[in-house]
C-alpha cells in the first residue's frame, strides 16, 4: 500500500487495498483471500456508511480494471487513505 501511495499509482494502490481487505477477511469465511468479493468484506466490516463506502469504492475500481474494457478514473482513491486505514484497523480487531 505504502509503495503504491508513494509512487502515486492509483491502480496498484487500489489492488493492494482490496488484497489487504480480503486477506483480513479470509479467516471469517474459511476461504482463500482471492476468492472473496466486496460483499464478503462488507459482511465483516458491517454496514457503517463511511466504511462501507470506502470498501465499495476500492472494489469498484479494481473490478472495473479487471472486467471493463473502458478505463476508470482511480485518482480519487488517494484521498480515501484515512478511511482505508480505519477499515483495515477494524478488520484487524476482528481477527
N, C-alpha and C positions, 0 to 999 in steps of 0.2 A: 504494500500500500504506500509506504513512505517513498519508496523508489519511484513509483509511478507518479506520485504527487510532485516530487522534486523535478521529475522530467516533464511535468505538465502534459502527461499523456492521458487524456480522459478515458480512452477505451481500456487501456491497461489498468487504470485506477478502478474503473467500473468492474472489470473482470476480477481483479484482486479482491474487491469488496464483496462481490457475490460469492466468490470461493470461500472467503473467510466466514461469511454468514452461514453458508452451507456446512462447512466443517464444524462450526459450533453447534449446529442443529442436528447433525447426523446421529449422534448418540440417542437422541429422543425418538428416533424412528428405526433404529437398528438397520440403518441403510448407509450406503456409500454416499459421501457428500455430493458427488457429481450427479446422483440420481434425484436430488431434491429440487424443488421448484419454489417459486415465490410463496405460494400458499402454505407450504411446509414451514418456511421461515416465519411467516405471519402467525402461524399456529403456536409457535414457541414464543415469539415476541409479544403477541397479543395485539389487539386492535386499537392500541393507543394511537390517535390520529397522527401525531408528529412522527413517531417511529414507523408506523405503517407506511406513511408517505415516503419516507427515506428508503425503506425496503423496496417498495413498488417502483420508485424512480430508478434505482440502480438495476433492478431486474429488467425494467423496460428497455434500458439502453443495451444491456447485454443481450437480451432476446432479439432486439432489432438488429444488432450487429451480427448475430448468428443466423437469423432466419429471414431477414429482409434484404431485398435487392437494392433498396434505396438507402443512402447514408443517413445516419441520425446525428443530431447535434448533441454532444455529450459535455460540452464545456461547462454547463451549469452545475455539473456534479461536484466540482471542486468546492463550491460554496456549501455543499452538504456534508463536508467532512466532520464538523462538530456533531451533527445528528448521527452520522455513521458511527463515530466513536461511542456515542451514547447507546446505539443499538448493539454494538459489539460488547460493550460493558454489561449490558442487560443479558445478553446471551451467555456471557462468561459466568455470571452469577447463577445461571440456571444449569450449568454443567454439573 
